[in-house]
């Protein structure tokens, strides 16, 4: 009996030892810092999120032993530098920046490494960092082409409707719910000598098409007949959408409206020089810190057209360049950068670029970003 009991005790102890060792082995890759001593180069946009990522960078370097060199450029310069490097097959960059609009082209050119084999490798992927199911709607899935994942969101913006609630109240105007109502409100504000609305209009794919597409789809139009793949931009719906877009700009917009870009739209609102815009949700926190408009804004989903409200969102992703010599170390950085903890940190330190459920539901975030109607408008646009 004693020998039997002793045998059982020894057996149980051995099993526990095996389990403990197995648990240690699963996490060994991270604790042992397999890429320590590696230096990677991350190229990124000069943006609201940039200092927030950089503020936490030492944490990543300490945890992984990976050194990160950062190159930051204004948007147009950033894209040109990358195109030049990737076209030459350069290994200068290990973590790149791509907009959703560019993704298919860059994939076709062979500039982007698929992420799937990294995401599926439990030895180099932390589930709590990646947190795939935490992304709102399709904000991460949009970077999938033909069943492969090519990038993960660096930041995401939705189209929302910003309006000066103080001005509307002053003149007894209700916030518009429809595009027809938007034009009526613009007319009333214009009659009071106010620049009523600003919309992106510059002839660049990330300016005029960004907002015109909202008008197009809200009128029931589209770019193509997807059965024949014939362009249908001369459809009655497209014509009506364009006519309204042009009227709003020409009759009720700022001077030189046809040439304004996203920065102009943002800066006009920051300065309190326009009453309404339909644009990037990520600007909300910055607007609420601007003295001319602090506490004076209302937020809502963009007004509906005859076919409904078909808002879009802009997305920009981290990716691994095909020519990088440090792909696994770059993957460590990407999954760390997008982790839920970092997103919450950003949303509590001046960024309204929100694309994770855990961020949207975080009580501190909800307290800080509690602008009238903002979170509901964002949820509607992204969900």
C-alpha positions in Angstrom: 0.0 0.0 0.0 2.8 2.4 0.9 4.7 1.6 -2.3 1.5 2.1 -4.3 0.8 5.5 -2.7 4.5 6.5 -3.2 4.2 5.5 -6.8 1.1 7.6 -7.3 2.7 10.6 -5.6 5.8 10.3 -7.8 3.6 9.9 -11.0 1.5 13.0 -10.1 4.6 15.0 -9.5 6.1 14.0 -12.8 2.9 14.9 -14.7 2.8 18.3 -13.0 6.5 18.9 -13.9 5.8 18.0 -17.6 2.8 20.4 -17.6 4.8 23.2 -16.1 7.6 22.6 -18.6 5.2 22.5 -21.5 3.6 25.8 -20.4 7.1 27.4 -20.1 8.0 26.1 -23.6 4.9 27.6 -25.2 5.9 31.1 -24.0 9.7 30.5 -24.3 10.0 32.3 -27.7 8.8 35.5 -26.1 10.6 35.3 -22.8 13.9 34.3 -24.5 13.7 37.3 -27.0 14.6 35.3 -30.1 15.1 38.5 -32.2 17.0 40.5 -29.6 19.8 42.5 -31.2 17.9 42.8 -34.5 17.4 46.3 -35.9 14.4 47.1 -38.0 13.4 50.2 -39.9 9.8 51.4 -39.8 8.6 54.0 -42.2 5.5 55.9 -41.3 3.3 59.0 -41.9 3.6 62.3 -40.1 0.3 61.9 -38.3 -1.7 62.3 -35.0 -0.9 58.7 -34.2 2.9 58.9 -34.8 4.0 60.4 -31.4 1.6 58.0 -29.6 3.2 55.0 -31.2 6.7 56.4 -30.5 5.8 57.1 -26.9 5.4 53.4 -26.3 8.3 52.2 -28.5 10.8 51.8 -25.6 8.4 49.3 -24.1 8.5 47.2 -27.2 12.3 47.4 -27.5 12.7 46.4 -23.8 10.2 43.5 -24.1 11.6 42.0 -27.4 15.2 43.3 -27.6 14.5 44.6 -31.1 15.8 48.0 -32.0 13.4 50.2 -34.1 14.6 53.0 -36.3 11.8 55.3 -37.3 11.5 57.3 -40.5 8.6 59.7 -40.5 7.5 61.8 -43.6 4.5 63.9 -44.8 2.1 61.7 -46.7 3.1 62.5 -50.3 6.8 62.2 -49.6 6.2 59.0 -47.6 4.5 57.3 -50.6 7.1 58.4 -53.1 9.9 57.2 -51.0 8.3 53.8 -50.6 7.4 53.4 -54.3 11.0 54.2 -55.2 12.4 51.7 -52.7 10.1 48.8 -53.5 10.4 49.3 -57.3 14.2 48.9 -56.9 13.8 45.9 -54.6 15.4 47.7 -51.7 15.5 46.1 -48.2 15.7 49.6 -46.5 12.3 49.2 -44.8 11.1 46.3 -42.7 7.7 47.8 -41.7 5.8 49.8 -44.4 2.7 51.9 -44.7 0.0 51.3 -47.3 -3.4 52.8 -47.8 -6.3 50.6 -48.7 -6.5 52.3 -52.1 -3.0 51.3 -53.0 -3.2 47.7 -51.6 -4.2 45.8 -54.7 -1.7 47.5 -56.9 1.2 47.0 -54.5 0.2 43.3 -54.0 0.1 42.8 -57.8 3.6 44.4 -58.1 5.0 41.9 -55.5 5.9 44.5 -52.9 4.1 43.1 -50.0 4.7 39.9 -47.9 1.5 37.9 -47.0 1.0 37.8 -43.2 -0.9 34.5 -43.0 2.1 32.2 -42.1 3.1 34.6 -39.4 -0.4 35.0 -38.0 -0.9 31.2 -37.8 2.4 30.5 -36.2 1.8 30.4 -32.4 5.5 30.5 -31.7 5.8 34.0 -33.0 2.3 35.4 -32.6 0.7 36.6 -29.4 -3.0 36.2 -29.4 -3.4 39.0 -26.9 -1.6 41.4 -29.2 -3.2 40.3 -32.5 -6.7 40.0 -31.0 -8.3 39.5 -34.4 -11.9 39.3 -33.2 -11.6 42.6 -31.4 -11.5 44.6 -34.7 -14.7 46.4 -35.5 -16.6 45.2 -38.6 -14.2 44.6 -41.5 -11.5 47.1 -40.5 -8.9 44.3 -40.5 -10.5 42.1 -43.1 -10.4 44.8 -45.8 -6.7 44.0 -46.1 -7.4 40.5 -47.4 -7.2 39.8 -51.1 -7.9 36.4 -52.6 -7.8 34.7 -49.2 -4.5 36.2 -48.0 -4.0 38.9 -45.4 -1.6 41.6 -46.6 -1.7 44.2 -43.8 -3.2 45.2 -40.5 -4.7 48.6 -39.6 -2.3 51.3 -38.4 -5.3 53.6 -38.0 -8.8 53.7 -39.3 -11.1 56.7 -40.0 -14.8 56.7 -40.7 -16.8 59.4 -42.5 -18.9 61.3 -40.0 -20.9 64.5 -40.1 -19.5 67.4 -38.0 -21.8 70.4 -37.5 -21.6 73.6 -35.4 -24.5 73.0 -33.0 -24.2 76.5 -31.6 -24.8 78.1 -35.0 -27.7 75.8 -35.9 -29.3 76.6 -32.5 -28.7 80.4 -33.0 -30.6 80.4 -36.3 -33.3 77.9 -35.2 -32.1 75.1 -37.6 -32.3 71.4 -36.9 -29.4 69.1 -37.9 -30.1 67.7 -41.3 -31.0 64.0 -41.6 -31.0 63.8 -45.4 -28.9 65.2 -48.2 -31.8 67.3 -49.4 -32.0 68.7 -45.8 -28.2 69.3 -45.9 -28.6 71.5 -48.9 -31.4 73.5 -47.2 -29.4 74.0 -44.0 -26.4 75.1 -46.1 -28.6 77.6 -47.9 -29.9 79.0 -44.6 -26.4 79.4 -43.1 -25.1 81.0 -46.3 -27.9 83.6 -46.1 -26.5 84.5 -42.7 -23.1 85.2 -44.3 -21.6 81.9 -43.0 -19.4 79.5 -45.0 -21.8 76.6 -44.7 -19.9 73.5 -45.7 -16.4 72.3 -46.8 -15.8 69.1 -48.6 -12.7 67.5 -50.2 -12.6 68.5 -53.9 -9.0 68.4 -55.0 -8.3 66.1 -58.0 -6.5 63.3 -56.1 -7.8 59.9 -55.4 -7.8 60.5 -51.6 -9.5 63.8 -51.9 -12.5 64.3 -54.2 -13.3 60.6 -54.7 -13.1 60.0 -51.0 -16.2 62.1 -50.3 -17.9 62.1 -53.8 -18.2 58.3 -53.5 -20.4 58.9 -50.4 -22.8 61.1 -52.5 -22.7 58.6 -55.4 -23.7 55.6 -53.3 -26.2 57.5 -51.3 -28.0 58.3 -54.5 -28.0 54.7 -55.5 -25.2 55.0 -58.1 -21.9 53.1 -58.5 -18.7 53.1 -60.5 -19.5 49.9 -62.5 -22.2 47.6 -63.5 -20.7 44.6 -61.8 -22.3 42.1 -64.1 -20.8 43.6 -67.2 -18.0 45.6 -65.6 -19.0 48.6 -67.8 -18.6 52.0 -66.1 -21.9 53.7 -65.2 -20.7 57.1 -64.0 -23.1 58.7 -66.5 -26.1 57.1 -64.8 -29.0 59.4 -63.6 -28.0 58.6 -60.0 -24.4 59.5 -60.6 -25.4 62.7 -62.3 -27.7 63.8 -59.5 -25.1 63.0 -56.9 -22.5 65.0 -58.7 -24.9 68.0 -59.2 -25.6 68.2 -55.5 -21.9 67.8 -54.6 -21.0 70.6 -57.0 -23.8 72.9 -55.8 -22.8 72.5 -52.1 -19.2 73.4 -53.0 -19.9 76.2 -55.5 -22.8 77.9 -53.7 -22.2 77.3 -50.0 -18.5 76.3 -49.7 -15.3 78.4 -49.1 -13.6 80.4 -51.8 -11.6 78.2 -54.1 -13.7 75.2 -53.1 -12.8 73.1 -56.1 -9.1 72.9 -55.0 -9.4 72.2 -51.3 -8.0 69.0 -49.9 -8.4 67.1 -46.6 -6.0 69.4 -44.7 -8.0 72.5 -45.8 -11.2 70.9 -44.7 -9.7 70.1 -41.3 -8.1 73.5 -40.8 -11.2 75.4 -41.8 -13.1 73.6 -39.0 -10.3 73.9 -36.5 -10.3 77.7 -37.1 -14.1 77.9 -36.7 -14.4 79.1 -40.3 -17.0 76.6 -41.6 -20.2 75.3 -40.1 -20.4 71.7 -41.5 -18.1 69.0 -42.9 -18.4 65.4 -43.7 -15.0 63.8 -43.2 -12.5 61.9 -40.9 -13.7 60.7 -37.5 -10.1 60.8 -36.3 -10.2 64.5 -36.0 -12.8 64.7 -33.2 -10.4 64.8 -30.2 -8.3 67.5 -31.9 -11.4 69.6 -32.7 -12.5 69.5 -29.1 -9.1 71.0 -28.1 -9.4 73.9 -30.5 -10.6 77.1 -28.8 -12.7 78.4 -31.6 -14.9 75.3 -31.7 -14.4 73.6 -28.3 -17.7 72.3 -27.1 -19.6 73.7 -30.1 -19.7 70.6 -32.3 -22.3 68.0 -32.9 -21.6 64.6 -34.4 -23.8 62.3 -36.4 -23.7 59.8 -39.3 -23.7 61.5 -42.6 -27.1 62.5 -43.9 -29.0 59.9 -46.0 -29.6 60.1 -49.7 -32.5 58.6 -51.7 -30.8 55.2 -51.4 -29.7 55.6 -47.8 -26.4 56.6 -46.2 -23.5 54.7 -47.6 -20.5 56.1 -45.7 -17.1 54.8 -46.2 -14.0 54.7 -44.1 -10.4 55.2 -44.9 -7.8 52.7 -43.6 -4.1 52.7 -43.5 -2.0 49.6 -42.7 1.3 48.3 -41.5 2.8 45.7 -43.7 6.0 43.8 -44.3 7.8 44.7 -47.5 8.7 41.7 -49.6 12.3 42.7 -49.6 12.8 43.0 -45.9 15.6 40.9 -44.4 14.0 40.9 -40.9 10.4 39.7 -41.5 9.9 37.9 -38.3 11.2 40.8 -36.2 9.0 43.1 -38.3 6.0 40.9 -37.5 6.8 41.2 -33.8 6.6 45.0 -34.2 3.3 45.0 -36.2 1.4 42.8 -33.8 2.7 44.8 -30.9 1.8 48.2 -32.5 -1.9 47.1 -33.2 -2.5 45.5 -29.8 -5.6 46.6 -27.8 -3.6 48.2 -25.0 -1.9 50.5 -27.4 -5.2 51.5 -29.0 -6.7 52.4 -25.7 -3.6 54.4 -24.8 -3.9 56.3 -28.1 -7.7 57.0 -27.5 -7.0 58.4 -24.1 -4.2 60.6 -25.3 -5.7 62.7 -28.0 -6.5 60.3 -30.9 -10.0 59.5 -32.1 -8.9 56.9 -34.6 -10.8 53.9 -33.2 -11.1 50.5 -34.8 -11.3 48.0 -31.9 -14.3 47.0 -29.8 -12.2 47.0 -26.6 -11.3 50.7 -27.3 -14.9 51.6 -28.0 -16.2 49.9 -24.8 -13.4 51.1 -22.5 -14.9 53.3 -19.8 -12.0 55.8 -19.7 -12.2 56.1 -23.5 -15.9 56.7 -23.4 -15.5 59.3 -20.7 -12.8 61.2 -22.7 -14.3 60.8 -26.1 -17.8 61.6 -24.9 -18.5 64.2 -27.5 -22.2 64.6 -28.4 -23.1 61.7 -30.7 -19.5 60.9 -31.7 -19.2 57.3 -30.5 -22.6 56.4 -31.8 -21.8 57.9 -35.2 -18.5 56.1 -35.3 -20.1 52.8 -34.4 -22.7 53.2 -37.1 -20.1 54.1 -39.7 -17.7 51.2 -38.9 -20.1 48.5 -37.8 
